Amino acid sequence: MVKRISITIDEDLYNQLNRAMVKLGESNRSRFLANLVREALKELEQGVSNFALVIIVYDHRVGEVDKTLTEIQHEYRDIIRVTTHIHLDERHCAEVLHVLGDASRVEELVRSISLLRRGLKYVKVVPVAY
């Protein structure tokens, strides 16, 4: 059975979605989105390992997202080994946290970051097997 849903996304993301569809030769938006969701859910099912990269993109001009991110990182300094920070443009910054420690603690860190809502543009965990 197929279910119909409605989503709201900003215009930039909508345009990126359409460009990606054209690039991949996909003409059915529903199928394209369903495949993206399926891939993301598969990734989530694999869980977080005890070594991962946490990729964060945010707009430093919105709220105090940069200050709050720093505070969160201080709370998890037991598992954060390295942090890199780059300026993407005049508004946006990216940070990559190299984390090593108990997988549940890593998941806790990611949940704390994901709760930031305002200013946060992207969060992704990349588990690394070794």
N, CA, C and O atoms as a GROMACS GRO file, in nm:
protein
  520
    1MET      N    1   0.084  -0.117   0.000
    1MET     CA    2   0.000   0.000   0.000
    1MET      C    3   0.089   0.125   0.000
    1MET      O    4   0.192   0.128   0.067
    2VAL      N    5   0.050   0.223  -0.072
    2VAL     CA    6   0.123   0.348  -0.083
    2VAL      C    7   0.053   0.453   0.001
    2VAL      O    8  -0.070   0.462   0.000
    3LYS      N    9   0.130   0.533   0.074
    3LYS     CA   10   0.076   0.642   0.156
    3LYS      C   11   0.119   0.775   0.095
    3LYS      O   12   0.233   0.789   0.049
    4ARG      N   13   0.031   0.872   0.095
    4ARG     CA   14   0.062   1.006   0.046
    4ARG      C   15   0.097   1.093   0.166
    4ARG      O   16   0.026   1.094   0.266
    5ILE      N   17   0.208   1.168   0.154
    5ILE     CA   18   0.249   1.262   0.259
    5ILE      C   19   0.277   1.397   0.194
    5ILE      O   20   0.289   1.408   0.072
    6SER      N   21   0.287   1.498   0.276
    6SER     CA   22   0.320   1.631   0.230
    6SER      C   23   0.439   1.680   0.312
    6SER      O   24   0.444   1.659   0.433
    7ILE      N   25   0.536   1.745   0.246
    7ILE     CA   26   0.650   1.800   0.318
    7ILE      C   27   0.667   1.946   0.278
    7ILE      O   28   0.621   1.990   0.172
    8THR      N   29   0.732   2.020   0.365
    8THR     CA   30   0.762   2.159   0.338
    8THR      C   31   0.912   2.176   0.341
    8THR      O   32   0.977   2.143   0.441
    9ILE      N   33   0.969   2.227   0.232
    9ILE     CA   34   1.113   2.253   0.225
    9ILE      C   35   1.135   2.390   0.166
    9ILE      O   36   1.050   2.442   0.094
   10ASP      N   37   1.250   2.450   0.198
   10ASP     CA   38   1.276   2.584   0.144
   10ASP      C   39   1.308   2.574  -0.006
   10ASP      O   40   1.337   2.467  -0.058
   11GLU      N   41   1.303   2.688  -0.072
   11GLU     CA   42   1.318   2.692  -0.217
   11GLU      C   43   1.455   2.642  -0.263
   11GLU      O   44   1.464   2.573  -0.364
   12ASP      N   45   1.560   2.676  -0.189
   12ASP     CA   46   1.694   2.630  -0.227
   12ASP      C   47   1.702   2.477  -0.226
   12ASP      O   48   1.756   2.417  -0.319
   13LEU      N   49   1.649   2.415  -0.121
   13LEU     CA   50   1.650   2.270  -0.113
   13LEU      C   51   1.565   2.208  -0.224
   13LEU      O   52   1.604   2.107  -0.283
   14TYR      N   53   1.452   2.268  -0.252
   14TYR     CA   54   1.366   2.222  -0.360
   14TYR      C   55   1.440   2.224  -0.494
   14TYR      O   56   1.433   2.129  -0.571
   15ASN      N   57   1.512   2.334  -0.519
   15ASN     CA   58   1.588   2.345  -0.644
   15ASN      C   59   1.701   2.244  -0.649
   15ASN      O   60   1.728   2.187  -0.755
   16GLN      N   61   1.766   2.221  -0.537
   16GLN     CA   62   1.872   2.119  -0.533
   16GLN      C   63   1.814   1.981  -0.563
   16GLN      O   64   1.874   1.903  -0.637
   17LEU      N   65   1.698   1.954  -0.506
   17LEU     CA   66   1.630   1.826  -0.530
   17LEU      C   67   1.603   1.808  -0.679
   17LEU      O   68   1.631   1.702  -0.735
   18ASN      N   69   1.549   1.911  -0.742
   18ASN     CA   70   1.519   1.902  -0.885
   18ASN      C   71   1.645   1.884  -0.969
   18ASN      O   72   1.645   1.807  -1.064
   19ARG      N   73   1.753   1.956  -0.934
   19ARG     CA   74   1.879   1.941  -1.007
   19ARG      C   75   1.935   1.799  -0.992
   19ARG      O   76   1.984   1.741  -1.089
   20ALA      N   77   1.926   1.743  -0.872
   20ALA     CA   78   1.975   1.607  -0.848
   20ALA      C   79   1.894   1.506  -0.929
   20ALA      O   80   1.949   1.411  -0.984
   21MET      N   81   1.764   1.528  -0.936
   21MET     CA   82   1.680   1.437  -1.014
   21MET      C   83   1.719   1.440  -1.161
   21MET      O   84   1.730   1.334  -1.224
   22VAL      N   85   1.741   1.558  -1.216
   22VAL     CA   86   1.780   1.572  -1.355
   22VAL      C   87   1.915   1.504  -1.377
   22VAL      O   88   1.934   1.430  -1.474
   23LYS      N   89   2.008   1.530  -1.288
   23LYS     CA   90   2.144   1.473  -1.299
   23LYS      C   91   2.140   1.320  -1.301
   23LYS      O   92   2.216   1.257  -1.374
   24LEU      N   93   2.051   1.262  -1.221
   24LEU     CA   94   2.041   1.116  -1.212
   24LEU      C   95   1.940   1.057  -1.311
   24LEU      O   96   1.922   0.936  -1.315
   25GLY      N   97   1.875   1.143  -1.390
   25GLY     CA   98   1.780   1.095  -1.489
   25GLY      C   99   1.648   1.047  -1.431
   25GLY      O  100   1.577   0.969  -1.494
   26GLU      N  101   1.616   1.092  -1.312
   26GLU     CA  102   1.491   1.052  -1.246
   26GLU      C  103   1.382   1.152  -1.281
   26GLU      O  104   1.404   1.273  -1.276
   27SER      N  105   1.264   1.102  -1.315
   27SER     CA  106   1.153   1.192  -1.350
   27SER      C  107   1.040   1.186  -1.249
   27SER      O  108   0.948   1.267  -1.254
   28ASN      N  109   1.045   1.089  -1.157
   28ASN     CA  110   0.938   1.072  -1.060
   28ASN      C  111   0.986   1.120  -0.923
   28ASN      O  112   1.066   1.053  -0.857
   29ARG      N  113   0.936   1.236  -0.880
   29ARG     CA  114   0.981   1.296  -0.753
   29ARG      C  115   0.950   1.206  -0.633
   29ARG      O  116   1.032   1.192  -0.543
   30SER      N  117   0.833   1.145  -0.632
   30SER     CA  118   0.796   1.058  -0.520
   30SER      C  119   0.891   0.940  -0.508
   30SER      O  120   0.937   0.907  -0.398
   31ARG      N  121   0.920   0.877  -0.620
   31ARG     CA  122   1.012   0.763  -0.618
   31ARG      C  123   1.153   0.807  -0.574
   31ARG      O  124   1.219   0.739  -0.496
   32PHE      N  125   1.196   0.923  -0.624
   32PHE     CA  126   1.327   0.976  -0.589
   32PHE      C  127   1.338   1.000  -0.438
   32PHE      O  128   1.435   0.960  -0.374
   33LEU      N  129   1.237   1.067  -0.382
   33LEU     CA  130   1.237   1.094  -0.238
   33LEU      C  131   1.227   0.965  -0.157
   33LEU      O  132   1.292   0.952  -0.054
   34ALA      N  133   1.144   0.871  -0.203
   34ALA     CA  134   1.131   0.744  -0.133
   34ALA      C  135   1.266   0.671  -0.128
   34ALA      O  136   1.301   0.612  -0.026
   35ASN      N  137   1.340   0.676  -0.238
   35ASN     CA  138   1.473   0.612  -0.240
   35ASN      C  139   1.570   0.682  -0.145
   35ASN      O  140   1.648   0.615  -0.077
   36LEU      N  141   1.566   0.815  -0.139
   36LEU     CA  142   1.653   0.888  -0.046
   36LEU      C  143   1.620   0.852   0.098
   36LEU      O  144   1.709   0.830   0.180
   37VAL      N  145   1.490   0.847   0.130
   37VAL     CA  146   1.447   0.812   0.266
   37VAL      C  147   1.489   0.669   0.298
   37VAL      O  148   1.539   0.642   0.407
   38ARG      N  149   1.471   0.577   0.204
   38ARG     CA  150   1.509   0.437   0.224
   38ARG      C  151   1.658   0.425   0.256
   38ARG      O  152   1.697   0.353   0.348
   39GLU      N  153   1.742   0.497   0.180
   39GLU     CA  154   1.886   0.494   0.204
   39GLU      C  155   1.921   0.551   0.341
   39GLU      O  156   2.005   0.496   0.412
   40ALA      N  157   1.857   0.662   0.378
   40ALA     CA  158   1.883   0.722   0.508
   40ALA      C  159   1.842   0.629   0.622
   40ALA      O  160   1.913   0.618   0.722
   41LEU      N  161   1.728   0.562   0.607
   41LEU     CA  162   1.682   0.470   0.711
   41LEU      C  163   1.775   0.349   0.724
   41LEU      O  164   1.800   0.301   0.834
   42LYS      N  165   1.824   0.301   0.611
   42LYS     CA  166   1.919   0.189   0.614
   42LYS      C  167   2.045   0.229   0.690
   42LYS      O  168   2.099   0.152   0.769
   43GLU      N  169   2.091   0.352   0.664
   43GLU     CA  170   2.209   0.404   0.732
   43GLU      C  171   2.184   0.415   0.884
   43GLU      O  172   2.271   0.382   0.964
   44LEU      N  173   2.065   0.460   0.921
   44LEU     CA  174   2.031   0.472   1.062
   44LEU      C  175   2.026   0.336   1.131
   44LEU      O  176   2.067   0.323   1.246
   45GLU      N  177   1.976   0.236   1.060
   45GLU     CA  178   1.966   0.102   1.117
   45GLU      C  179   2.104   0.045   1.150
   45GLU      O  180   2.118  -0.034   1.243
   46GLN      N  181   2.204   0.085   1.073
   46GLN     CA  182   2.339   0.036   1.097
   46GLN      C  183   2.394   0.088   1.229
   46GLN      O  184   2.486   0.030   1.287
   47GLY      N  185   2.338   0.197   1.274
   47GLY     CA  186   2.379   0.253   1.403
   47GLY      C  187   2.510   0.328   1.396
   47GLY      O  188   2.574   0.338   1.291
   48VAL      N  189   2.548   0.378   1.509
   48VAL     CA  190   2.670   0.456   1.522
   48VAL      C  191   2.777   0.366   1.584
   48VAL      O  192   2.751   0.296   1.682
   49SER      N  193   2.894   0.369   1.528
   49SER     CA  194   3.003   0.291   1.585
   49SER      C  195   3.072   0.375   1.693
   49SER      O  196   3.034   0.489   1.718
   50ASN      N  197   3.172   0.316   1.756
   50ASN     CA  198   3.242   0.392   1.859
   50ASN      C  199   3.343   0.489   1.799
   50ASN      O  200   3.401   0.570   1.872
   51PHE      N  201   3.366   0.483   1.667
   51PHE     CA  202   3.448   0.583   1.599
   51PHE      C  203   3.365   0.637   1.485
   51PHE      O  204   3.318   0.561   1.400
   52ALA      N  205   3.346   0.769   1.481
   52ALA     CA  206   3.263   0.829   1.377
   52ALA      C  207   3.307   0.972   1.352
   52ALA      O  208   3.377   1.034   1.432
   53LEU      N  209   3.263   1.022   1.239
   53LEU     CA  210   3.278   1.164   1.207
   53LEU      C  211   3.139   1.225   1.214
   53LEU      O  212   3.043   1.170   1.158
   54VAL      N  213   3.128   1.336   1.282
   54VAL     CA  214   3.001   1.407   1.291
   54VAL      C  215   3.019   1.535   1.211
   54VAL      O  216   3.100   1.621   1.246
   55ILE      N  217   2.942   1.547   1.104
   55ILE     CA  218   2.954   1.662   1.014
   55ILE      C  219   2.838   1.757   1.043
   55ILE      O  220   2.722   1.716   1.045
   56ILE      N  221   2.871   1.883   1.065
   56ILE     CA  222   2.772   1.984   1.102
   56ILE      C  223   2.789   2.105   1.012
   56ILE      O  224   2.900   2.153   0.990
   57VAL      N  225   2.679   2.155   0.958
   57VAL     CA  226   2.680   2.282   0.883
   57VAL      C  227   2.578   2.372   0.949
   57VAL      O  228   2.466   2.330   0.978
   58TYR      N  229   2.616   2.496   0.973
   58TYR     CA  230   2.524   2.589   1.039
   58TYR      C  231   2.546   2.731   0.992
   58TYR      O  232   2.651   2.766   0.938
   59ASP      N  233   2.444   2.812   1.015
   59ASP     CA  234   2.447   2.955   0.985
   59ASP      C  235   2.484   3.027   1.114
   59ASP      O  236   2.403   3.036   1.206
   60HIS      N  237   2.605   3.077   1.120
   60HIS     CA  238   2.654   3.138   1.245
   60HIS      C  239   2.585   3.269   1.280
   60HIS      O  240   2.602   3.319   1.391
   61ARG      N  241   2.506   3.325   1.189
   61ARG     CA  242   2.436   3.450   1.216
   61ARG      C  243   2.300   3.428   1.282
   61ARG      O  244   2.235   3.524   1.325
   62VAL      N  245   2.256   3.304   1.292
   62VAL     CA  246   2.124   3.274   1.349
   62VAL      C  247   2.141   3.234   1.494
   62VAL      O  248   2.212   3.139   1.528
   63GLY      N  249   2.073   3.309   1.580
   63GLY     CA  250   2.077   3.279   1.724
   63GLY      C  251   2.220   3.275   1.774
   63GLY      O  252   2.305   3.353   1.732
   64GLU      N  253   2.244   3.184   1.864
   64GLU     CA  254   2.379   3.165   1.918
   64GLU      C  255   2.424   3.022   1.892
   64GLU      O  256   2.482   2.956   1.978
   65VAL      N  257   2.398   2.976   1.769
   65VAL     CA  258   2.426   2.836   1.736
   65VAL      C  259   2.574   2.803   1.754
   65VAL      O  260   2.607   2.694   1.801
   66ASP      N  261   2.664   2.894   1.717
   66ASP     CA  262   2.807   2.865   1.732
   66ASP      C  263   2.846   2.853   1.879
   66ASP      O  264   2.924   2.766   1.916
   67LYS      N  265   2.792   2.941   1.962
   67LYS     CA  266   2.821   2.936   2.105
   67LYS      C  267   2.765   2.808   2.167
   67LYS      O  268   2.832   2.742   2.246
   68THR      N  269   2.643   2.772   2.131
   68THR     CA  270   2.580   2.652   2.185
   68THR      C  271   2.654   2.527   2.140
   68THR      O  272   2.671   2.433   2.218
   69LEU      N  273   2.698   2.524   2.014
   69LEU     CA  274   2.777   2.409   1.965
   69LEU      C  275   2.905   2.393   2.045
   69LEU      O  276   2.943   2.281   2.080
   70THR      N  277   2.971   2.503   2.075
   70THR     CA  278   3.093   2.497   2.156
   70THR      C  279   3.063   2.443   2.295
   70THR      O  280   3.138   2.361   2.347
   71GLU      N  281   2.954   2.488   2.355
   71GLU     CA  282   2.917   2.438   2.487
   71GLU      C  283   2.889   2.288   2.485
   71GLU      O  284   2.932   2.216   2.574
   72ILE      N  285   2.819   2.242   2.383
   72ILE     CA  286   2.791   2.099   2.370
   72ILE      C  287   2.921   2.022   2.355
   72ILE      O  288   2.939   1.917   2.417
   73GLN      N  289   3.012   2.073   2.272
   73GLN     CA  290   3.139   2.004   2.251
   73GLN      C  291   3.218   1.993   2.381
   73GLN      O  292   3.286   1.893   2.403
   74HIS      N  293   3.211   2.093   2.464
   74HIS     CA  294   3.280   2.087   2.593
   74HIS      C  295   3.220   1.977   2.682
   74HIS      O  296   3.293   1.913   2.758
   75GLU      N  297   3.089   1.957   2.673
   75GLU     CA  298   3.024   1.852   2.751
   75GLU      C  299   3.067   1.713   2.706
   75GLU      O  300   3.059   1.617   2.783
   76TYR      N  301   3.111   1.700   2.583
   76TYR     CA  302   3.147   1.570   2.526
   76TYR      C  303   3.296   1.562   2.493
   76TYR      O  304   3.336   1.487   2.404
   77ARG      N  305   3.378   1.637   2.564
   77ARG     CA  306   3.520   1.637   2.535
   77ARG      C  307   3.585   1.502   2.564
   77ARG      O  308   3.697   1.476   2.521
   78ASP      N  309   3.515   1.416   2.638
   78ASP     CA  310   3.567   1.281   2.665
   78ASP      C  311   3.566   1.193   2.540
   78ASP      O  312   3.642   1.097   2.533
   79ILE      N  313   3.481   1.225   2.441
   79ILE     CA  314   3.477   1.144   2.320
   79ILE      C  315   3.519   1.220   2.195
   79ILE      O  316   3.548   1.159   2.092
   80ILE      N  317   3.525   1.353   2.201
   80ILE     CA  318   3.567   1.432   2.085
   80ILE      C  319   3.718   1.441   2.086
   80ILE      O  320   3.778   1.496   2.179
   81ARG      N  321   3.779   1.386   1.982
   81ARG     CA  322   3.926   1.385   1.974
   81ARG      C  323   3.980   1.504   1.896
   81ARG      O  324   4.081   1.562   1.933
   82VAL      N  325   3.911   1.539   1.787
   82VAL     CA  326   3.956   1.649   1.701
   82VAL      C  327   3.833   1.719   1.646
   82VAL      O  328   3.732   1.655   1.615
   83THR      N  329   3.841   1.851   1.633
   83THR     CA  330   3.735   1.928   1.569
   83THR      C  331   3.799   2.014   1.461
   83THR      O  332   3.898   2.083   1.486
   84THR      N  333   3.742   2.010   1.342
   84THR     CA  334   3.787   2.101   1.237
   84THR      C  335   3.672   2.196   1.205
   84THR      O  336   3.555   2.159   1.210
   85HIS      N  337   3.708   2.318   1.174
   85HIS     CA  338   3.609   2.423   1.147
   85HIS      C  339   3.651   2.494   1.020
   85HIS      O  340   3.766   2.536   1.006
   86ILE      N  341   3.556   2.508   0.927
   86ILE     CA  342   3.585   2.586   0.806
   86ILE      C  343   3.471   2.684   0.779
   86ILE      O  344   3.356   2.659   0.816
   87HIS      N  345   3.505   2.793   0.714
   87HIS     CA  346   3.408   2.895   0.676
   87HIS      C  347   3.368   2.867   0.532
   87HIS      O  348   3.451   2.877   0.441
   88LEU      N  349   3.242   2.833   0.510
   88LEU     CA  350   3.195   2.799   0.376
   88LEU      C  351   3.165   2.923   0.293
   88LEU      O  352   3.194   2.927   0.173
   89ASP      N  353   3.107   3.023   0.356
   89ASP     CA  354   3.080   3.151   0.292
   89ASP      C  355   3.063   3.253   0.404
   89ASP      O  356   3.101   3.227   0.518
   90GLU      N  357   3.006   3.370   0.373
   90GLU     CA  358   2.995   3.475   0.475
   90GLU      C  359   2.900   3.439   0.589
   90GLU      O  360   2.905   3.502   0.694
   91ARG      N  361   2.814   3.342   0.571
   91ARG     CA  362   2.715   3.304   0.674
   91ARG      C  363   2.736   3.165   0.731
   91ARG      O  364   2.711   3.142   0.850
   92HIS      N  365   2.782   3.073   0.649
   92HIS     CA  366   2.780   2.932   0.686
   92HIS      C  367   2.917   2.877   0.724
   92HIS      O  368   3.019   2.910   0.662
   93CYS      N  369   2.916   2.794   0.827
   93CYS     CA  370   3.037   2.727   0.874
   93CYS      C  371   3.011   2.577   0.876
   93CYS      O  372   2.897   2.532   0.886
   94ALA      N  373   3.119   2.501   0.867
   94ALA     CA  374   3.109   2.356   0.880
   94ALA      C  375   3.209   2.312   0.986
   94ALA      O  376   3.319   2.366   0.997
   95GLU      N  377   3.168   2.213   1.062
   95GLU     CA  378   3.258   2.152   1.160
   95GLU      C  379   3.250   2.002   1.142
   95GLU      O  380   3.144   1.945   1.114
   96VAL      N  381   3.364   1.938   1.157
   96VAL     CA  382   3.370   1.792   1.157
   96VAL      C  383   3.430   1.751   1.289
   96VAL      O  384   3.543   1.787   1.322
   97LEU      N  385   3.352   1.674   1.365
   97LEU     CA  386   3.399   1.624   1.493
   97LEU      C  387   3.446   1.480   1.474
   97LEU      O  388   3.371   1.397   1.422
   98HIS      N  389   3.566   1.451   1.514
   98HIS     CA  390   3.617   1.314   1.512
   98HIS      C  391   3.591   1.260   1.652
   98HIS      O  392   3.652   1.306   1.749
   99VAL      N  393   3.502   1.164   1.662
   99VAL     CA  394   3.463   1.114   1.794
   99VAL      C  395   3.503   0.968   1.811
   99VAL      O  396   3.495   0.889   1.718
  100LEU      N  397   3.547   0.936   1.930
  100LEU     CA  398   3.587   0.800   1.964
  100LEU      C  399   3.545   0.773   2.107
  100LEU      O  400   3.585   0.844   2.199
  101GLY      N  401   3.465   0.670   2.125
  101GLY     CA  402   3.419   0.636   2.259
  101GLY      C  403   3.296   0.548   2.252
  101GLY      O  404   3.261   0.496   2.146
  102ASP      N  405   3.232   0.532   2.363
  102ASP     CA  406   3.113   0.450   2.373
  102ASP      C  407   3.008   0.496   2.271
  102ASP      O  408   2.976   0.614   2.263
  103ALA      N  409   2.955   0.400   2.192
  103ALA     CA  410   2.859   0.434   2.086
  103ALA      C  411   2.736   0.506   2.140
  103ALA      O  412   2.683   0.595   2.073
  104SER      N  413   2.691   0.470   2.258
  104SER     CA  414   2.574   0.538   2.314
  104SER      C  415   2.607   0.683   2.349
  104SER      O  416   2.521   0.770   2.339
  105ARG      N  417   2.728   0.708   2.389
  105ARG     CA  418   2.772   0.845   2.418
  105ARG      C  419   2.780   0.927   2.288
  105ARG      O  420   2.746   1.045   2.286
  106VAL      N  421   2.824   0.863   2.180
  106VAL     CA  422   2.829   0.930   2.049
  106VAL      C  423   2.687   0.965   2.005
  106VAL      O  424   2.663   1.075   1.956
  107GLU      N  425   2.594   0.871   2.022
  107GLU     CA  426   2.454   0.897   1.985
  107GLU      C  427   2.396   1.011   2.068
  107GLU      O  428   2.319   1.093   2.017
  108GLU      N  429   2.433   1.017   2.194
  108GLU     CA  430   2.389   1.126   2.284
  108GLU      C  431   2.438   1.262   2.231
  108GLU      O  432   2.362   1.358   2.227
  109LEU      N  433   2.564   1.267   2.191
  109LEU     CA  434   2.622   1.389   2.136
  109LEU      C  435   2.544   1.434   2.012
  109LEU      O  436   2.509   1.551   2.000
  110VAL      N  437   2.517   1.341   1.923
  110VAL     CA  438   2.446   1.374   1.799
  110VAL      C  439   2.305   1.422   1.830
  110VAL      O  440   2.257   1.518   1.768
  111ARG      N  441   2.238   1.359   1.925
  111ARG     CA  442   2.103   1.405   1.964
  111ARG      C  443   2.109   1.547   2.018
  111ARG      O  444   2.023   1.629   1.985
  112SER      N  445   2.208   1.576   2.101
  112SER     CA  446   2.223   1.712   2.157
  112SER      C  447   2.240   1.815   2.048
  112SER      O  448   2.182   1.923   2.053
  113ILE      N  449   2.321   1.783   1.948
  113ILE     CA  450   2.344   1.876   1.837
  113ILE      C  451   2.216   1.891   1.754
  113ILE      O  452   2.180   2.002   1.716
  114SER      N  453   2.149   1.780   1.727
  114SER     CA  454   2.028   1.783   1.643
  114SER      C  455   1.916   1.865   1.704
  114SER      O  456   1.830   1.915   1.632
  115LEU      N  457   1.915   1.880   1.835
  115LEU     CA  458   1.811   1.958   1.902
  115LEU      C  459   1.827   2.108   1.880
  115LEU      O  460   1.739   2.185   1.917
  116LEU      N  461   1.938   2.151   1.822
  116LEU     CA  462   1.966   2.293   1.805
  116LEU      C  463   1.871   2.367   1.711
  116LEU      O  464   1.864   2.490   1.720
  117ARG      N  465   1.801   2.304   1.624
  117ARG     CA  466   1.702   2.365   1.534
  117ARG      C  467   1.748   2.495   1.467
  117ARG      O  468   1.788   2.493   1.351
  118ARG      N  469   1.743   2.609   1.538
  118ARG     CA  470   1.772   2.740   1.477
  118ARG      C  471   1.918   2.751   1.435
  118ARG      O  472   2.009   2.739   1.517
  119GLY      N  473   1.939   2.776   1.307
  119GLY     CA  474   2.073   2.796   1.255
  119GLY      C  475   2.139   2.669   1.205
  119GLY      O  476   2.230   2.674   1.123
  120LEU      N  477   2.094   2.556   1.254
  120LEU     CA  478   2.151   2.428   1.214
  120LEU      C  479   2.098   2.390   1.076
  120LEU      O  480   1.976   2.383   1.056
  121LYS      N  481   2.187   2.365   0.981
  121LYS     CA  482   2.146   2.333   0.844
  121LYS      C  483   2.160   2.184   0.813
  121LYS      O  484   2.084   2.130   0.733
  122TYR      N  485   2.258   2.118   0.875
  122TYR     CA  486   2.289   1.980   0.835
  122TYR      C  487   2.367   1.912   0.947
  122TYR      O  488   2.459   1.969   1.004
  123VAL      N  489   2.327   1.789   0.976
  123VAL     CA  490   2.403   1.706   1.069
  123VAL      C  491   2.405   1.566   1.012
  123VAL      O  492   2.301   1.511   0.976
  124LYS      N  493   2.522   1.509   1.002
  124LYS     CA  494   2.535   1.371   0.953
  124LYS      C  495   2.642   1.300   1.032
  124LYS      O  496   2.748   1.355   1.061
  125VAL      N  497   2.613   1.175   1.065
  125VAL     CA  498   2.710   1.091   1.134
  125VAL      C  499   2.762   0.989   1.033
  125VAL      O  500   2.684   0.921   0.966
  126VAL      N  501   2.893   0.979   1.024
  126VAL     CA  502   2.954   0.883   0.936
  126VAL      C  503   3.030   0.782   1.024
  126VAL      O  504   3.140   0.811   1.071
  127PRO      N  505   2.969   0.664   1.048
  127PRO     CA  506   3.038   0.563   1.127
  127PRO      C  507   3.160   0.512   1.051
  127PRO      O  508   3.156   0.497   0.929
  128VAL      N  509   3.267   0.486   1.122
  128VAL     CA  510   3.390   0.439   1.058
  128VAL      C  511   3.428   0.305   1.120
  128VAL      O  512   3.450   0.295   1.241
  129ALA      N  513   3.434   0.203   1.036
  129ALA     CA  514   3.475   0.071   1.083
  129ALA      C  515   3.628   0.063   1.081
  129ALA      O  516   3.693   0.113   0.989
  130TYR      N  517   3.681   0.000   1.180
  130TYR     CA  518   3.828  -0.019   1.182
  130TYR      C  519   3.862  -0.152   1.242
  130TYR      O  520   3.979  -0.187   1.253
   0.00000   0.00000   0.00000
